[in-house]
């Protein structure tokens, strides 16, 4: 099981954003292992944006209502978080689409 948790601030409170290979994104406040405040699968991510410094917005589509929900976070090591998020998402795509790897190797 692969997962990585980053310390973030969500709505003014300290929290942990976890990227989990099998579960996706989750945000927990308080003690490690606490019940997540919210959780989304990687497939629910519809976009993201950041200010290049510490602020990150993640746009998720609710599985039932199809409404796009935006989660705003602050992270002091934003570049590390973005690198890790990109690595997880690329690996997920590659794991479900073998042609993806072939297309990357051909373009290099």
Backbone torsions as a table, in degrees:
resi	resn	phi	psi	omega
1	UNK	NA	124.3	178.8
2	UNK	-106.7	127.6	174.4
3	UNK	-153.2	154.9	179.8
4	UNK	-142.8	132.2	179.9
5	UNK	-114.6	134.4	178.3
6	UNK	-114.5	139.8	174.4
7	UNK	-76.8	126.8	-178.8
8	UNK	-136.7	171.4	171.4
9	UNK	-115.9	128.2	-179.6
10	UNK	-129.0	118.6	-179.6
11	UNK	53.8	40.6	176.9
12	UNK	80.3	2.5	-178.0
13	UNK	-119.2	144.6	176.0
14	UNK	-65.8	139.0	-177.6
15	UNK	-152.7	173.8	175.7
16	UNK	-123.0	123.6	175.0
17	UNK	-96.8	118.6	-178.9
18	UNK	-107.4	130.7	170.9
19	UNK	-103.4	118.3	-175.5
20	UNK	-122.9	125.4	-175.8
21	UNK	-51.0	-43.5	-176.6
22	UNK	-92.7	-25.5	-175.2
23	UNK	-101.2	-27.6	-178.0
24	UNK	102.2	-137.5	-178.5
25	UNK	-96.7	140.2	170.1
26	UNK	-148.7	150.7	179.4
27	UNK	-124.1	125.2	179.6
28	UNK	-123.7	143.3	174.7
29	UNK	-111.9	153.1	177.5
30	UNK	84.3	-141.0	-173.6
31	UNK	-72.1	148.6	176.3
32	UNK	-58.4	139.7	-178.8
33	UNK	88.0	-1.1	178.0
34	UNK	-66.5	157.3	179.1
35	UNK	-61.2	132.1	-177.7
36	UNK	-61.9	144.6	173.8
37	UNK	-71.7	-38.7	173.5
38	UNK	-152.7	157.4	179.2
39	UNK	-150.4	141.6	178.3
40	UNK	-141.1	147.8	173.8
41	UNK	-75.7	157.3	177.6
42	UNK	-57.1	-36.4	-178.1
43	UNK	-66.1	-15.7	-179.9
44	UNK	-86.3	-11.2	178.9
45	UNK	-70.6	123.9	-178.9
46	UNK	-107.5	-12.9	178.6
47	UNK	170.1	169.1	177.0
48	UNK	-153.3	158.8	175.5
49	UNK	-150.1	155.3	179.1
50	UNK	-147.8	166.1	-179.6
51	UNK	-95.9	5.5	179.7
52	UNK	79.1	-2.1	-178.6
53	UNK	-119.2	-70.1	-176.8
54	UNK	-144.1	-14.9	-174.7
55	UNK	-96.0	134.3	-178.7
56	UNK	-132.2	135.7	173.5
57	UNK	-117.0	128.2	176.3
58	UNK	-112.9	130.6	-177.7
59	UNK	-110.5	112.2	-178.3
60	UNK	-112.7	147.5	174.9
61	UNK	-100.8	123.1	178.1
62	UNK	-63.2	131.8	-175.5
63	UNK	-62.7	-34.0	-176.7
64	UNK	-91.8	-49.7	-174.5
65	UNK	-86.3	-16.4	-176.7
66	UNK	67.0	7.9	178.6
67	UNK	-76.7	140.4	176.7
68	UNK	-83.8	125.2	178.6
69	UNK	-113.2	132.5	-179.4
70	UNK	-104.6	128.4	177.4
71	UNK	-111.2	124.7	-179.5
72	UNK	-104.8	130.2	-177.9
73	UNK	-133.0	157.4	170.0
74	UNK	-123.1	137.9	-179.6
75	UNK	-141.5	129.3	-178.6
76	UNK	-70.9	-21.3	177.2
77	UNK	-116.5	56.2	-174.8
78	UNK	-55.9	-44.7	-177.4
79	UNK	-61.2	-38.5	177.2
80	UNK	-65.0	-42.1	178.1
81	UNK	-61.9	-46.5	-178.9
82	UNK	-64.6	-41.1	178.3
83	UNK	-60.7	-46.0	-179.5
84	UNK	-64.5	-43.6	179.4
85	UNK	-60.7	-45.0	179.5
86	UNK	-62.4	-41.7	179.6
87	UNK	-62.8	-44.2	178.6
88	UNK	-62.3	-46.8	-177.3
89	UNK	-65.4	-41.4	178.5
90	UNK	-63.8	-43.2	179.2
91	UNK	-64.7	-37.2	178.3
92	UNK	-63.6	-47.0	179.6
93	UNK	-60.8	-45.3	-178.7
94	UNK	-62.7	-34.0	-177.6
95	UNK	-72.2	-25.5	-179.2
96	UNK	-102.4	-10.7	-177.4
97	UNK	-136.8	88.5	-178.7
98	UNK	-57.1	-27.6	179.2
99	UNK	-66.8	-24.0	179.3
100	UNK	-59.7	-46.6	180.0
101	UNK	-62.8	-42.3	179.0
102	UNK	-61.1	-40.2	-178.6
103	UNK	-67.5	-34.8	178.2
104	UNK	-69.3	-44.1	-177.9
105	UNK	-66.0	-33.5	-179.9
106	UNK	-72.7	-30.0	-177.0
107	UNK	-80.2	-13.8	-179.4
108	UNK	-86.2	NA	NA
